[in-house]
Amino acid sequence: MMVEEGNKSRTLLEPPADVPEILRGSWLQLPSEDPVALYLAQHHWSASSPPVGWEVARLSHTAYIYRERSTGRAVIAKFYVAKTGDSAPRHAQQELEQTRRVREAGFAEGGLRAVRPLSVWQGVLFLERVEGLTLEGIIAVRRNRPGTLASSLTCAARFLAALHTRTPQPSVSADFAPALAYTHKVVDQLVEHGVLREQLLTQEGVRQLISRWADRREMRDFTPVLNHGDMTTTNFVFPADGEVVVIDWERLEVADPAADLGRLMAEVTHSIVRHGGSMPEALSFVEHLTDAYRSAVSGTWDSRALLERTRFYRASSTLRIARNGWLSRLERTALVAQAMALLVS
């Protein structure tokens, strides 16, 4: 992709084409002149002998894994042009810098760490390859690995608690208005394109429940911290050695720590139900996650007020999940009902 900058033009790299190998989830062997392969050989290859050749497989519509065929060494390439178009270099650089910021806050080594960013080139962010199951994967196989999900949720809670307690931002004023506005926007989207389009009474009921939180003192009584901003079950990776590596820092923000925890609670609930679980099972695991987080931040904040605020953010994230068009209408309706129950004060 060629873009113009003043009197200059530059190339932004686009993801590999959807050829049959990519669509089948297989490895696609790359020609020697492939630009990413050439870049990796020049900038991210430390062996004494040159690479034999590279292959690529897709992880998502933006993320691909590039692997050297003879050694198995691999790097993740995140193609921002697929998400942000001409502004890909700026967004890729921003995520690199945000990830470095988190690592510099004490999450570069040890059992709780952020993924290691490598470089940015032509709108592509290069990251270390972390081998392991995501939290989503662990939820999917939880019945075959008894005890694994509980220990993984404890680890995830410890990471979140460490991130929040190590990065207070006292110079930033607590502000609930953006979260409130975002949640109303999600309802607008559910009305315009989703499950609430013709449900006038439900629309009004959800809006009233959201608005009631605006006057609650505890929603403005917190110390802002660094938040991941996108606490989904796919952003925790658990290598075999027992550590946890957190990825996708592009939405890093300064906000209420309850926002991260509430989002993760909603995502864990939804994932367990989607992977054959019941609501009581999901709630039991969410309680385990909450207890582990509260234990890890003991003495830092008023945990009662923090957990009360998570109800709002959990509800907001549940409404956000209800926007997903691949869910059935029944599933989306159930998610709206869950959110309303959480919002009742």
Secondary structure, DSSP 8 states (H G I E B T S, - for coil): -EEEETTEEEE--------HHHHTT--EE--TT-HHHHHHHHHS--SSS----EEEEESSSSEEEEEETTT--EEEEEETHHHHGGGHHHHHHHHHHHHHHHIIIIISSSSEEE--EEEEETTEEEEE---SEEHHHHHHTTTTSTTHHHHHHHHHHHHHHHHHHH-B-TTS----HHHHHHHHHHHHHHHHHSTTTT-HHHHHHHHHHHHHGGG-GGGG-S--EEE-S---TTSEEE-TTS-EEE---TT-EEE-HHHHHHHHHHHHHHHHHHTT--HHHHHHHHHHHHHHHHHHTTTTS-HHHHHHHHHHHHHHHHHHHTT-TTS-HHHHHHHHHHHHHHH--
